[in-house]
Amino acid sequence: MARKDVTGAEKLIGPAKDAVGRLRENAPDNRNLILLSAQTEMVAGEIAARHGDAGASHDTWIRARDALATLGKTGSDINVLAAWATCLLLLDDLETARPIVSKLAARGYRTPDFVELATSKQLDFPLDAHLSQRIAEILKQEPLVGEGKQGGEARQPTQH
């Protein structure tokens, strides 16, 4: 869905959900499979939303949220936190999402689709101050090769 290819996602989501479901039958407590299962629900919800089926999208996002909540509350896996926060944002549960989004921001999580979703909900998603400072320090350390040259040469970082 990150590519906005609804038709492609529709073709793949059913078999993906079936495959993950079969794997979960043998390992229902496997954190990775729980995450993968929730992600397939999220995609199914996005497909339903694109087709204007608010009820189906809401129901699938609720299932994904519920599956991820326990993992998110007890762990620190950035992928789980991002998926959980995404579900909460899609469900417009901004108050519950806010501390998770802040935790993700503090850890430097900034995928374009997540930032777009968070900002579309008018949720502040600043770049962590420490991370910002570290990036600025790195950029100040060494000028890029070709800096100051003209003629359209590509700027490349120097190798250490």
C-alpha positions in Angstrom: 0.0 0.0 0.0 3.0 2.3 0.4 3.1 2.4 -3.4 -0.6 3.3 -3.5 -1.2 0.1 -5.6 -4.6 -0.9 -4.4 -5.1 -3.4 -7.2 -1.8 -5.2 -6.5 -2.5 -5.2 -2.8 -6.0 -6.6 -3.3 -4.5 -9.5 -5.3 -1.9 -10.3 -2.6 -3.7 -9.6 0.7 -6.0 -12.7 0.7 -3.2 -15.2 0.2 -0.9 -13.3 2.6 -3.5 -13.4 5.3 -4.1 -17.1 4.7 -0.4 -17.9 4.9 0.2 -15.9 8.1 -2.9 -17.5 9.6 -1.5 -21.0 8.9 1.8 -20.1 10.4 0.1 -18.6 13.5 -1.8 -21.9 14.1 1.5 -23.5 14.9 3.0 -20.6 16.8 0.1 -18.4 18.2 2.4 -16.5 20.6 5.2 -15.7 18.1 5.7 -11.9 18.3 6.8 -11.7 14.6 3.8 -13.5 13.4 1.5 -11.4 15.5 3.0 -8.3 14.0 2.8 -9.8 10.5 -0.8 -10.7 11.0 -1.7 -7.2 12.3 0.1 -5.7 9.3 -2.0 -7.8 6.9 -5.1 -6.6 8.7 -3.9 -3.0 8.4 -3.5 -3.4 4.6 -6.9 -5.0 4.3 -8.3 -2.0 6.2 -6.6 0.4 3.9 -8.0 -1.4 0.9 -11.5 -1.3 2.4 -11.1 2.4 3.2 -10.0 3.1 -0.4 -13.2 1.4 -1.6 -15.3 3.5 0.8 -16.1 0.7 3.2 -15.7 2.5 6.5 -17.1 -0.4 8.6 -14.8 -3.0 7.2 -11.7 -0.8 7.5 -12.6 0.1 11.1 -13.1 -3.6 12.0 -9.8 -4.7 10.5 -7.9 -1.8 12.2 -9.5 -2.7 15.5 -8.3 -6.3 15.1 -4.8 -5.1 14.3 -4.8 -2.7 17.2 -5.9 -5.3 19.6 -3.3 -7.8 18.5 -0.6 -5.2 18.8 -1.6 -3.5 22.0 -0.2 -6.2 24.3 3.1 -6.4 22.4 3.4 -2.6 22.3 2.7 -2.1 26.0 5.2 -4.8 27.0 8.0 -4.3 24.5 10.1 -1.8 22.7 10.3 -3.2 19.2 10.1 -0.2 16.9 8.2 -2.1 14.2 5.5 -3.1 16.7 5.3 0.4 18.1 5.0 1.9 14.6 2.3 -0.6 13.6 0.4 0.0 16.8 0.6 3.8 16.5 -0.5 3.5 12.9 -3.6 1.6 13.9 -4.4 4.1 16.5 -4.0 7.0 14.1 -6.1 5.3 11.5 -8.8 4.8 14.2 -8.4 8.5 15.2 -7.4 7.5 18.7 -5.0 10.4 19.0 -4.7 10.5 22.8 -3.5 6.9 22.9 -1.3 7.3 19.9 0.4 10.5 21.1 2.9 8.9 23.6 3.7 6.1 21.2 4.4 8.6 18.4 6.6 10.6 20.8 8.5 7.5 21.6 9.0 6.8 17.9 10.1 10.3 17.2 12.6 10.1 20.0 14.1 7.0 18.5 14.4 8.6 15.1 11.6 6.7 13.4 10.5 8.8 10.4 9.3 6.7 7.5 7.5 8.9 4.9 4.2 7.1 5.1 4.1 7.3 8.9 5.1 11.0 9.0 2.4 11.7 6.4 -0.2 9.9 8.5 0.8 11.6 11.8 0.8 15.0 10.2 -2.5 14.4 8.5 -4.0 13.9 12.0 -2.4 17.2 13.1 -0.2 15.2 15.4 3.2 16.9 16.1 6.0 14.7 15.0 9.1 16.6 15.5 12.6 15.4 14.8 14.1 14.5 18.1 16.4 17.4 19.3 19.3 15.0 20.1 19.1 13.3 16.7 18.8 16.7 14.9 21.9 17.9 16.8 23.8 14.7 15.9 23.0 15.1 12.2 24.1 18.7 12.2 27.4 17.7 13.9 28.1 15.0 11.3 27.4 17.4 8.5 29.8 20.0 10.0 32.6 17.5 10.5 33.7 17.1 6.9 32.8 19.0 3.8 31.5 17.1 0.9 33.8 16.3 -2.0 33.4 18.8 -4.8 31.8 21.4 -2.5 32.2 24.8 -4.0 32.9 23.5 -7.5 30.7 24.5 -10.4 29.7 22.6 -13.5 27.0 20.4 -12.0 29.3 17.8 -10.4 27.5 15.5 -8.0 28.5 16.0 -4.4 29.7 12.9 -2.7 30.8 12.2 0.9 34.4 11.4 1.4 35.3 7.8 2.3 37.1 7.0 5.6 
